[in-house]
Amino acid sequence: MVDLDDPLAPELTVENFAETYGTEPTLPRHRVLNLEVLTCPEDQQPILASECGHCPRFVRRLGNVAYFRRESPV
């Protein structure tokens, strides 16, 4: 959940928003975001799914699974 009118407001889940503010989020001010985050096989850090295409080990993505080569191509 993000607040489009206040860029400094923290990102919250819908449940946390309702608990914190005592009300449901309102549209169009508040939006729910859906981000796909994967763990990079190189350094085990979280990355966006769209960033996988820049990895030299990336082969393809099929459904909810991203396939990578075991070793970097030379």
N, CA, C and O atoms as a GROMACS GRO file, in nm:
protein
  296
    1MET      N    1   0.085  -0.115   0.000
    1MET     CA    2   0.000   0.000   0.000
    1MET      C    3   0.090   0.123   0.000
    1MET      O    4   0.176   0.137   0.087
    2VAL      N    5   0.072   0.210  -0.095
    2VAL     CA    6   0.147   0.334  -0.101
    2VAL      C    7   0.050   0.451  -0.105
    2VAL      O    8  -0.062   0.440  -0.155
    3ASP      N    9   0.096   0.564  -0.051
    3ASP     CA   10   0.018   0.687  -0.050
    3ASP      C   11   0.070   0.775  -0.163
    3ASP      O   12   0.184   0.821  -0.158
    4LEU      N   13  -0.011   0.798  -0.265
    4LEU     CA   14   0.032   0.874  -0.382
    4LEU      C   15   0.041   1.024  -0.353
    4LEU      O   16   0.111   1.096  -0.426
    5ASP      N   17  -0.027   1.073  -0.249
    5ASP     CA   18  -0.021   1.215  -0.215
    5ASP      C   19   0.095   1.249  -0.123
    5ASP      O   20   0.138   1.364  -0.120
    6ASP      N   21   0.145   1.152  -0.049
    6ASP     CA   22   0.253   1.176   0.047
    6ASP      C   23   0.368   1.078   0.019
    6ASP      O   24   0.366   0.966   0.068
    7PRO      N   25   0.469   1.120  -0.058
    7PRO     CA   26   0.578   1.029  -0.095
    7PRO      C   27   0.664   0.987   0.024
    7PRO      O   28   0.740   0.891   0.012
    8LEU      N   29   0.654   1.056   0.138
    8LEU     CA   30   0.733   1.019   0.255
    8LEU      C   31   0.661   0.922   0.349
    8LEU      O   32   0.719   0.875   0.446
    9ALA      N   33   0.534   0.893   0.320
    9ALA     CA   34   0.459   0.798   0.402
    9ALA      C   35   0.517   0.658   0.380
    9ALA      O   36   0.554   0.623   0.269
   10PRO      N   37   0.524   0.578   0.487
   10PRO     CA   38   0.581   0.443   0.473
   10PRO      C   39   0.489   0.351   0.393
   10PRO      O   40   0.368   0.369   0.391
   11GLU      N   41   0.548   0.253   0.328
   11GLU     CA   42   0.471   0.152   0.257
   11GLU      C   43   0.418   0.054   0.362
   11GLU      O   44   0.492   0.011   0.450
   12LEU      N   45   0.291   0.020   0.352
   12LEU     CA   46   0.228  -0.069   0.449
   12LEU      C   47   0.146  -0.175   0.378
   12LEU      O   48   0.101  -0.153   0.265
   13THR      N   49   0.126  -0.289   0.443
   13THR     CA   50   0.030  -0.385   0.393
   13THR      C   51  -0.109  -0.330   0.422
   13THR      O   52  -0.123  -0.239   0.504
   14VAL      N   53  -0.210  -0.383   0.358
   14VAL     CA   54  -0.347  -0.336   0.381
   14VAL      C   55  -0.385  -0.357   0.528
   14VAL      O   56  -0.448  -0.271   0.589
   15GLU      N   57  -0.345  -0.471   0.583
   15GLU     CA   58  -0.376  -0.501   0.723
   15GLU      C   59  -0.308  -0.401   0.817
   15GLU      O   60  -0.369  -0.352   0.911
   16ASN      N   61  -0.180  -0.372   0.791
   16ASN     CA   62  -0.108  -0.276   0.876
   16ASN      C   63  -0.164  -0.135   0.862
   16ASN      O   64  -0.168  -0.060   0.959
   17PHE      N   65  -0.208  -0.099   0.742
   17PHE     CA   66  -0.269   0.032   0.720
   17PHE      C   67  -0.395   0.046   0.805
   17PHE      O   68  -0.412   0.145   0.875
   18ALA      N   69  -0.483  -0.055   0.799
   18ALA     CA   70  -0.608  -0.052   0.875
   18ALA      C   71  -0.579  -0.048   1.025
   18ALA      O   72  -0.648   0.022   1.099
   19GLU      N   73  -0.480  -0.122   1.069
   19GLU     CA   74  -0.444  -0.125   1.212
   19GLU      C   75  -0.385   0.009   1.256
   19GLU      O   76  -0.417   0.058   1.365
   20THR      N   77  -0.300   0.069   1.173
   20THR     CA   78  -0.233   0.194   1.208
   20THR      C   79  -0.329   0.313   1.205
   20THR      O   80  -0.330   0.394   1.298
   21TYR      N   81  -0.409   0.324   1.099
   21TYR     CA   82  -0.494   0.441   1.081
   21TYR      C   83  -0.640   0.419   1.122
   21TYR      O   84  -0.719   0.514   1.126
   22GLY      N   85  -0.677   0.295   1.153
   22GLY     CA   86  -0.814   0.266   1.196
   22GLY      C   87  -0.918   0.278   1.088
   22GLY      O   88  -1.036   0.291   1.118
   23THR      N   89  -0.876   0.275   0.962
   23THR     CA   90  -0.968   0.285   0.848
   23THR      C   91  -0.909   0.211   0.729
   23THR      O   92  -0.790   0.182   0.725
   24GLU      N   93  -0.994   0.181   0.634
   24GLU     CA   94  -0.946   0.118   0.511
   24GLU      C   95  -0.886   0.224   0.419
   24GLU      O   96  -0.928   0.339   0.423
   25PRO      N   97  -0.790   0.187   0.335
   25PRO     CA   98  -0.732   0.282   0.240
   25PRO      C   99  -0.837   0.327   0.137
   25PRO      O  100  -0.929   0.253   0.104
   26THR      N  101  -0.820   0.450   0.087
   26THR     CA  102  -0.914   0.506  -0.010
   26THR      C  103  -0.848   0.520  -0.147
   26THR      O  104  -0.729   0.552  -0.158
   27LEU      N  105  -0.926   0.496  -0.249
   27LEU     CA  106  -0.879   0.516  -0.386
   27LEU      C  107  -0.920   0.656  -0.428
   27LEU      O  108  -1.025   0.700  -0.381
   28PRO      N  109  -0.854   0.727  -0.508
   28PRO     CA  110  -0.731   0.695  -0.580
   28PRO      C  111  -0.604   0.732  -0.503
   28PRO      O  112  -0.494   0.714  -0.554
   29ARG      N  113  -0.619   0.784  -0.380
   29ARG     CA  114  -0.500   0.827  -0.306
   29ARG      C  115  -0.408   0.710  -0.270
   29ARG      O  116  -0.286   0.723  -0.281
   30HIS      N  117  -0.463   0.599  -0.229
   30HIS     CA  118  -0.383   0.484  -0.188
   30HIS      C  119  -0.391   0.375  -0.294
   30HIS      O  120  -0.498   0.346  -0.347
   31ARG      N  121  -0.278   0.315  -0.323
   31ARG     CA  122  -0.272   0.209  -0.422
   31ARG      C  123  -0.202   0.086  -0.365
   31ARG      O  124  -0.108   0.098  -0.287
   32VAL      N  125  -0.250  -0.029  -0.404
   32VAL     CA  126  -0.185  -0.154  -0.367
   32VAL      C  127  -0.090  -0.192  -0.479
   32VAL      O  128  -0.129  -0.196  -0.596
   33LEU      N  129   0.034  -0.220  -0.443
   33LEU     CA  130   0.133  -0.261  -0.542
   33LEU      C  131   0.159  -0.410  -0.531
   33LEU      O  132   0.153  -0.468  -0.423
   34ASN      N  133   0.187  -0.470  -0.644
   34ASN     CA  134   0.222  -0.610  -0.648
   34ASN      C  135   0.360  -0.620  -0.711
   34ASN      O  136   0.374  -0.600  -0.832
   35LEU      N  137   0.460  -0.651  -0.632
   35LEU     CA  138   0.597  -0.662  -0.681
   35LEU      C  139   0.643  -0.806  -0.673
   35LEU      O  140   0.621  -0.874  -0.574
   36GLU      N  141   0.708  -0.850  -0.779
   36GLU     CA  142   0.766  -0.984  -0.777
   36GLU      C  143   0.913  -0.971  -0.743
   36GLU      O  144   0.990  -0.908  -0.816
   37VAL      N  145   0.952  -1.032  -0.634
   37VAL     CA  146   1.088  -1.024  -0.587
   37VAL      C  147   1.147  -1.164  -0.585
   37VAL      O  148   1.085  -1.258  -0.535
   38LEU      N  149   1.266  -1.177  -0.640
   38LEU     CA  150   1.338  -1.304  -0.641
   38LEU      C  151   1.468  -1.289  -0.564
   38LEU      O  152   1.508  -1.178  -0.531
   39THR      N  153   1.532  -1.401  -0.536
   39THR     CA  154   1.664  -1.397  -0.473
   39THR      C  155   1.766  -1.426  -0.581
   39THR      O  156   1.757  -1.526  -0.651
   40CYS      N  157   1.864  -1.337  -0.595
   40CYS     CA  158   1.969  -1.351  -0.696
   40CYS      C  159   2.056  -1.472  -0.663
   40CYS      O  160   2.102  -1.485  -0.550
   41PRO      N  161   2.080  -1.561  -0.760
   41PRO     CA  162   2.166  -1.677  -0.734
   41PRO      C  163   2.313  -1.638  -0.715
   41PRO      O  164   2.390  -1.715  -0.658
   42GLU      N  165   2.352  -1.520  -0.762
   42GLU     CA  166   2.491  -1.475  -0.748
   42GLU      C  167   2.526  -1.437  -0.605
   42GLU      O  168   2.620  -1.490  -0.546
   43ASP      N  169   2.447  -1.344  -0.547
   43ASP     CA  170   2.482  -1.290  -0.415
   43ASP      C  171   2.372  -1.307  -0.311
   43ASP      O  172   2.384  -1.257  -0.200
   44GLN      N  173   2.265  -1.379  -0.347
   44GLN     CA  174   2.153  -1.408  -0.256
   44GLN      C  175   2.079  -1.283  -0.208
   44GLN      O  176   2.015  -1.286  -0.102
   45GLN      N  177   2.087  -1.174  -0.283
   45GLN     CA  178   2.018  -1.051  -0.248
   45GLN      C  179   1.884  -1.045  -0.322
   45GLN      O  180   1.873  -1.098  -0.433
   46PRO      N  181   1.781  -0.981  -0.263
   46PRO     CA  182   1.653  -0.969  -0.333
   46PRO      C  183   1.665  -0.875  -0.454
   46PRO      O  184   1.730  -0.771  -0.447
   47ILE      N  185   1.601  -0.915  -0.564
   47ILE     CA  186   1.599  -0.834  -0.686
   47ILE      C  187   1.458  -0.839  -0.744
   47ILE      O  188   1.381  -0.930  -0.714
   48LEU      N  189   1.426  -0.743  -0.828
   48LEU     CA  190   1.298  -0.746  -0.898
   48LEU      C  191   1.306  -0.849  -1.009
   48LEU      O  192   1.412  -0.873  -1.066
   49ALA      N  193   1.193  -0.911  -1.039
   49ALA     CA  194   1.190  -1.011  -1.146
   49ALA      C  195   1.235  -0.952  -1.279
   49ALA      O  196   1.295  -1.022  -1.360
   50SER      N  197   1.205  -0.824  -1.303
   50SER     CA  198   1.244  -0.760  -1.429
   50SER      C  199   1.394  -0.743  -1.441
   50SER      O  200   1.445  -0.727  -1.552
   51GLU      N  201   1.468  -0.746  -1.330
   51GLU     CA  202   1.613  -0.731  -1.334
   51GLU      C  203   1.684  -0.859  -1.375
   51GLU      O  204   1.803  -0.855  -1.409
   52CYS      N  205   1.617  -0.972  -1.373
   52CYS     CA  206   1.681  -1.100  -1.406
   52CYS      C  207   1.736  -1.101  -1.547
   52CYS      O  208   1.838  -1.165  -1.573
   53GLY      N  209   1.671  -1.031  -1.639
   53GLY     CA  210   1.714  -1.030  -1.778
   53GLY      C  211   1.853  -0.970  -1.798
   53GLY      O  212   1.915  -0.993  -1.901
   54HIS      N  213   1.902  -0.895  -1.701
   54HIS     CA  214   2.035  -0.835  -1.710
   54HIS      C  215   2.144  -0.929  -1.660
   54HIS      O  216   2.263  -0.902  -1.678
   55CYS      N  217   2.106  -1.038  -1.596
   55CYS     CA  218   2.202  -1.133  -1.541
   55CYS      C  219   2.254  -1.224  -1.652
   55CYS      O  220   2.173  -1.279  -1.727
   56PRO      N  221   2.387  -1.242  -1.665
   56PRO     CA  222   2.440  -1.329  -1.770
   56PRO      C  223   2.404  -1.476  -1.751
   56PRO      O  224   2.413  -1.554  -1.845
   57ARG      N  225   2.364  -1.514  -1.630
   57ARG     CA  226   2.327  -1.654  -1.603
   57ARG      C  227   2.179  -1.682  -1.630
   57ARG      O  228   2.138  -1.798  -1.632
   58PHE      N  229   2.100  -1.578  -1.650
   58PHE     CA  230   1.956  -1.595  -1.670
   58PHE      C  231   1.928  -1.668  -1.800
   58PHE      O  232   1.984  -1.633  -1.905
   59VAL      N  233   1.842  -1.770  -1.795
   59VAL     CA  234   1.804  -1.846  -1.914
   59VAL      C  235   1.663  -1.805  -1.957
   59VAL      O  236   1.645  -1.756  -2.069
   60ARG      N  237   1.564  -1.825  -1.871
   60ARG     CA  238   1.426  -1.786  -1.901
   60ARG      C  239   1.341  -1.794  -1.776
   60ARG      O  240   1.381  -1.850  -1.674
   61ARG      N  241   1.222  -1.739  -1.789
   61ARG     CA  242   1.126  -1.745  -1.681
   61ARG      C  243   1.002  -1.814  -1.734
   61ARG      O  244   0.952  -1.777  -1.841
   62LEU      N  245   0.953  -1.911  -1.662
   62LEU     CA  246   0.835  -1.986  -1.700
   62LEU      C  247   0.740  -1.988  -1.580
   62LEU      O  248   0.768  -2.055  -1.481
   63GLY      N  249   0.631  -1.917  -1.590
   63GLY     CA  250   0.538  -1.908  -1.477
   63GLY      C  251   0.604  -1.836  -1.360
   63GLY      O  252   0.649  -1.723  -1.373
   64ASN      N  253   0.608  -1.902  -1.246
   64ASN     CA  254   0.667  -1.843  -1.126
   64ASN      C  255   0.809  -1.889  -1.101
   64ASN      O  256   0.861  -1.872  -0.991
   65VAL      N  257   0.873  -1.948  -1.200
   65VAL     CA  258   1.009  -2.001  -1.183
   65VAL      C  259   1.103  -1.933  -1.281
   65VAL      O  260   1.075  -1.924  -1.401
   66ALA      N  261   1.217  -1.884  -1.229
   66ALA     CA  262   1.323  -1.827  -1.312
   66ALA      C  263   1.435  -1.929  -1.320
   66ALA      O  264   1.478  -1.983  -1.218
   67TYR      N  265   1.484  -1.954  -1.442
   67TYR     CA  266   1.590  -2.053  -1.462
   67TYR      C  267   1.722  -1.982  -1.491
   67TYR      O  268   1.726  -1.888  -1.571
   68PHE      N  269   1.828  -2.027  -1.426
   68PHE     CA  270   1.962  -1.971  -1.441
   68PHE      C  271   2.061  -2.082  -1.470
   68PHE      O  272   2.042  -2.196  -1.427
   69ARG      N  273   2.169  -2.049  -1.543
   69ARG     CA  274   2.279  -2.143  -1.564
   69ARG      C  275   2.354  -2.158  -1.432
   69ARG      O  276   2.354  -2.067  -1.348
   70ARG      N  277   2.418  -2.273  -1.414
   70ARG     CA  278   2.497  -2.295  -1.292
   70ARG      C  279   2.621  -2.206  -1.290
   70ARG      O  280   2.659  -2.156  -1.184
   71GLU      N  281   2.683  -2.186  -1.404
   71GLU     CA  282   2.806  -2.106  -1.414
   71GLU      C  283   2.783  -1.995  -1.515
   71GLU      O  284   2.701  -2.010  -1.606
   72SER      N  285   2.853  -1.884  -1.500
   72SER     CA  286   2.842  -1.774  -1.595
   72SER      C  287   2.900  -1.814  -1.730
   72SER      O  288   3.004  -1.880  -1.735
   73PRO      N  289   2.835  -1.777  -1.842
   73PRO     CA  290   2.894  -1.808  -1.973
   73PRO      C  291   3.021  -1.727  -1.994
   73PRO      O  292   3.032  -1.613  -1.948
   74VAL      N  293   3.114  -1.784  -2.064
   74VAL     CA  294   3.242  -1.717  -2.087
   74VAL      C  295   3.235  -1.621  -2.202
   74VAL      O  296   3.334  -1.556  -2.235
   0.00000   0.00000   0.00000
